[in-house]
Amino acid sequence: METPCTQLPPSTPPQVGPAGWTSALGPMNSGSAGRLAVGRVKFFGQHRGEVNSSAFSPDGQRLLTASEDGYVYGWETQSGRLLWRLGGHAGPIKFCRFSPDGHLFATTSGDCTIRLWDVAEAKCLHVLKGHQRSVETVSFSPDSKQLASGGWDKRVVLWEVQSGQMLRHLGGHRDSVQSSDFAPSSDCLATGSWDSAICIWDLRTGTPVTSHQELEGHSGNISCLCYSASGLLASGSWDKTIHIWKPSTRNLLVQLKGHVTWVKSIAFSPDGSQLASAGYSHMVKVWDCNTGKCMETLKVSKVHGCSTQGCRKRPARGGWGQAGLAFPEPSEVLSAGSPGCGPRLCLHPRWETLSVWSC
């Protein structure tokens, strides 16, 4: 039986405005198919602005939150204790991500820079300068040796993580680059833009694969990208759909339909059999990647005061217990954080915890 959403104890009220705090739902109940426990809510209440992005560490022990207030926050996942509040950017922090080895994390900002941070010492190692406008996305290569960034200047930039030096600039998008992800092999990088194009870059040559040909099929801005461990690529768009591609052949394998508004974020399960997605309409869905069927729908309402209200779900075929808690490897972070409306959410690397951010 699901427990109701709980209130934050009066002794620790959130010190934020209407949009700058979060709640974490979980862990999931492995004993019941398709059921998501709503109790044991954690609140993170130190932000002084909207939360734009979130990311769990590879081991799930820490949570990053990037805020419009210009700070990145580090939290202990289990206790909810604030570990650090780090400043340095001269503008709002737009995106954050841990390196796959867990030693570093990166933040991007409206100040046109990326910062690389040491997790153990909570200090900035490098300030990466090369973009001319706000930096909207960043991703680490699987070996944690390279970093890719993109932003409103339509540029994709590759960086060496150890030195912080720019390696190359990849040009080709006709509008803002909003999403990026490395292939598991580290040889290719996918980038998505508001020009509705997905480019697959061959990092061995610095040019797009198949002579600048793009993955075509979406009719709206590309808002999010995610590779599976097997090398399939998922893309979410303002056209309200999710596409699953085989990049090597440019074939569209599955089209997922069900969101009533644009898709803000996506993440594969570690074995690639399931995909989670977040829409602008406060709706989170879990999909069977083979059949294209929606397995789970979680509707999250806005948060009022110090309590989460209206958390509800629909039972689904199959179950989280069969796949969620049994996954041996971390999944990619799922983070949806556009200002204004809709949920911002982040999946625990083992899919045991779901953090839902409210406007």
Beta strands, then each sheet from edge to edge (+ up, - down):
strand 1: 22-25
strand 2: 42-44
strand 3: 51-56
strand 4: 62-67
strand 5: 72-76
strand 6: 82-86
strand 7: 93-98
strand 8: 104-109
strand 9: 113-118
strand 10: 123-129
strand 11: 135-140
strand 12: 146-151
strand 13: 156-160
strand 14: 166-170
strand 15: 177-182
strand 16: 188-193
strand 17: 198-202
strand 18: 207-208
strand 19: 222-227
strand 20: 233-237
strand 21: 241-246
strand 22: 251-257
strand 23: 263-268
strand 24: 274-279
strand 25: 283-288
strand 26: 294-299
strand 27: 303-304
strand 28: 307-308
strand 29: 312-314
strand 30: 344-347
strand 31: 354-357
sheet 1: 2+ 1- 31+ 30-
sheet 2: 3+ 4- 5+ 6-
sheet 3: 7+ 8- 9+ 10-
sheet 4: 11+ 12- 13+ 14-
sheet 5: 15+ 16- 17+ 18-
sheet 6: 19+ 20- 21+ 22-
sheet 7: 23+ 24- 25+ 26- 29+
sheet 8: 27+ 28-
end
